[in-house]
Amino acid sequence: VIDTKNQLIGLRNPLAAVDLGGIAVGWTIDRAVAVLRDCGIMAAFINHGGDAYALGIPEESDGWVVGIPDPDHPEETIHNMTLHNEAIATSGNYHRFVLIGHRRFGHILDPRSGKPDSELLSMTVVARTALEADAFSTGLFCLGMKEAAPAFSKPLRAIWVERQDNRPILREMAKRD
């Protein structure tokens, strides 16, 4: 239930609960960045389980080099990029999943179906804040790019991996100011 007049959100089912797992890490990283800036620290890399913020530029470099994991071989990268004063987050079902028979079920559930269905292997988002990167990487992963493309309302960069001819293919889309 959404009550815009009183700015309240509620759930009709008493057994249902709200989980902030899709944005909590990003929000926390943004708070850490604010503390570092307040302390005069102008270059740092804050990382929590793949969600990260590249603050400033380290000395004698062009920025912070980050890699997007290859979903088929997560210890390897499928793409590298250089960031500064940007956040990055990747969502995918290649780390946390269960096998039932020969079928793999990931931990990210599509809120429309309640099932872990995604046409994508992973979704990485680069955004101004870690909160945005965290939320958009999960949301766009669930939507898939056919539905996600019109949802781009903020300046961000999306890099996704999908399977084509039984191999991972990297694709990218960006919305700029």
C-alpha positions as CSV (number, residue, x, y, z in Angstrom):
1,V,0.0,0.0,0.0
2,I,1.4,3.4,-0.9
3,D,-0.1,6.5,0.9
4,T,1.4,9.5,-0.9
5,K,-0.6,12.0,1.3
6,N,1.1,10.8,4.5
7,Q,4.2,9.5,2.8
8,L,3.8,6.0,4.0
9,I,4.4,2.6,2.5
10,G,3.0,-0.6,4.0
11,L,2.4,-4.2,3.1
12,R,-1.0,-5.9,3.2
13,N,0.3,-9.3,4.1
14,P,1.5,-9.5,7.7
15,L,4.0,-12.2,6.8
16,A,5.7,-10.0,4.2
17,A,8.8,-7.9,5.0
18,V,10.8,-5.2,3.3
19,D,14.5,-6.0,2.8
20,L,16.9,-3.2,2.0
21,G,19.6,-5.6,0.8
22,G,19.3,-4.2,-2.7
23,I,20.5,-0.7,-1.7
24,A,22.1,-1.0,1.8
25,V,25.6,-1.6,0.7
26,G,25.5,1.3,-1.8
27,W,24.1,3.6,0.9
28,T,26.8,2.6,3.3
29,I,29.6,3.1,0.8
30,D,28.3,6.6,0.0
31,R,28.4,7.4,3.8
32,A,32.0,6.2,3.9
33,V,32.9,8.4,1.0
34,A,31.4,11.4,2.7
35,V,33.4,10.7,5.9
36,L,36.6,10.4,3.9
37,R,36.0,13.7,2.1
38,D,35.2,15.4,5.4
39,C,38.5,14.2,6.7
40,G,40.3,15.6,3.7
41,I,41.0,12.3,2.0
42,M,40.7,12.9,-1.7
43,A,41.8,9.5,-3.2
44,A,40.6,6.1,-1.9
45,F,38.9,3.0,-3.2
46,I,36.0,1.7,-1.1
47,N,34.9,-1.8,-1.9
48,H,32.3,-4.1,-0.3
49,G,31.7,-7.3,-2.1
50,G,31.8,-5.9,-5.6
51,D,30.0,-2.6,-4.9
52,A,32.6,0.1,-4.9
53,Y,33.3,3.8,-5.1
54,A,36.4,5.2,-6.8
55,L,37.2,8.5,-4.9
56,G,39.5,10.8,-6.8
57,I,42.5,9.6,-8.7
58,P,45.5,7.8,-7.1
59,E,48.9,9.5,-7.6
60,E,50.6,8.8,-10.9
61,S,47.6,7.1,-12.5
62,D,44.6,7.9,-14.7
63,G,42.1,6.5,-12.1
64,W,41.2,3.3,-10.3
65,V,41.2,0.2,-12.6
66,V,38.2,-2.1,-11.9
67,G,37.2,-5.3,-13.6
68,I,33.9,-6.9,-14.3
69,P,33.9,-10.6,-13.4
70,D,33.4,-13.2,-16.2
71,P,30.2,-15.0,-15.0
72,D,31.5,-18.3,-16.3
73,H,34.9,-17.8,-14.5
74,P,34.3,-15.3,-11.7
75,E,37.9,-15.2,-10.7
76,E,38.7,-13.7,-14.1
77,T,37.5,-10.4,-15.6
78,I,35.6,-10.0,-18.8
79,H,36.2,-6.3,-19.0
80,N,38.3,-3.6,-17.3
81,M,37.7,0.1,-17.0
82,T,39.2,3.1,-15.2
83,L,37.0,5.1,-12.8
84,H,37.3,8.3,-10.7
85,N,34.6,9.9,-8.5
86,E,32.2,7.2,-9.7
87,A,30.5,4.1,-8.2
88,I,30.2,0.7,-9.6
89,A,28.1,-2.3,-8.7
90,T,27.6,-5.7,-10.3
91,S,24.6,-8.0,-9.9
92,G,24.4,-11.5,-11.1
93,N,23.5,-15.1,-10.0
94,Y,26.9,-16.7,-10.6
95,H,28.1,-16.5,-7.0
96,R,25.1,-17.1,-4.9
97,F,22.8,-19.9,-6.3
98,V,21.5,-23.3,-5.5
99,L,21.5,-26.4,-7.8
100,I,18.3,-28.4,-7.9
101,G,18.8,-31.3,-10.2
102,H,20.6,-29.9,-13.2
103,R,19.0,-26.5,-12.8
104,R,20.6,-23.4,-11.3
105,F,18.5,-21.0,-9.3
106,G,20.1,-17.6,-8.4
107,H,19.6,-15.5,-5.3
108,I,18.1,-12.4,-7.1
109,L,14.4,-12.7,-7.4
110,D,12.3,-10.8,-9.9
111,P,9.7,-9.0,-7.8
112,R,7.1,-9.4,-10.6
113,S,7.3,-13.2,-10.6
114,G,9.0,-14.1,-7.3
115,K,11.4,-16.3,-9.3
116,P,15.1,-16.0,-10.0
117,D,14.5,-15.4,-13.8
118,S,16.9,-13.2,-15.8
119,E,18.0,-13.3,-19.4
120,L,21.3,-11.7,-18.2
121,L,24.3,-13.4,-16.7
122,S,25.3,-10.1,-14.9
123,M,24.6,-6.4,-14.9
124,T,27.2,-3.8,-13.9
125,V,26.2,-0.2,-13.4
126,V,28.5,2.8,-13.1
127,A,26.8,5.8,-11.5
128,R,27.5,9.0,-9.6
129,T,26.6,7.3,-6.2
130,A,27.0,3.8,-4.9
131,L,23.4,3.8,-3.9
132,E,22.3,4.4,-7.5
133,A,24.8,1.8,-8.9
134,D,23.6,-0.8,-6.3
135,A,19.9,-0.2,-6.9
136,F,20.1,0.0,-10.7
137,S,22.4,-3.0,-11.1
138,T,19.9,-5.2,-9.2
139,G,16.8,-3.6,-10.8
140,L,18.2,-3.7,-14.4
141,F,19.4,-7.3,-13.9
142,C,15.8,-8.3,-13.0
143,L,14.2,-6.3,-15.9
144,G,16.6,-7.5,-18.6
145,M,17.8,-5.0,-21.2
146,K,14.7,-5.2,-23.4
147,E,12.6,-3.7,-20.7
148,A,15.4,-1.8,-18.9
149,A,16.4,0.5,-21.8
150,P,13.3,2.8,-21.5
151,A,13.9,2.9,-17.7
152,F,17.1,4.9,-18.0
153,S,16.2,8.2,-16.3
154,K,19.5,9.0,-14.6
155,P,23.0,9.5,-16.0
156,L,24.5,6.1,-15.7
157,R,26.4,3.4,-17.7
158,A,25.1,-0.1,-17.9
159,I,27.4,-3.0,-18.9
160,W,25.7,-6.4,-19.1
161,V,26.7,-9.9,-20.0
162,E,24.4,-12.2,-21.8
163,R,24.8,-15.6,-23.4
164,Q,25.0,-15.9,-27.1
165,D,26.0,-19.0,-29.0
166,N,26.8,-20.6,-25.6
167,R,29.4,-17.9,-24.7
168,P,29.2,-14.7,-22.7
169,I,28.9,-11.5,-24.7
170,L,29.5,-8.1,-23.2
171,R,27.1,-5.2,-24.2
172,E,27.0,-1.6,-23.0
173,M,24.6,1.4,-22.9
174,A,25.0,4.8,-21.4
175,K,22.9,7.8,-20.6
176,R,24.8,11.0,-20.2
177,D,23.7,14.4,-18.8
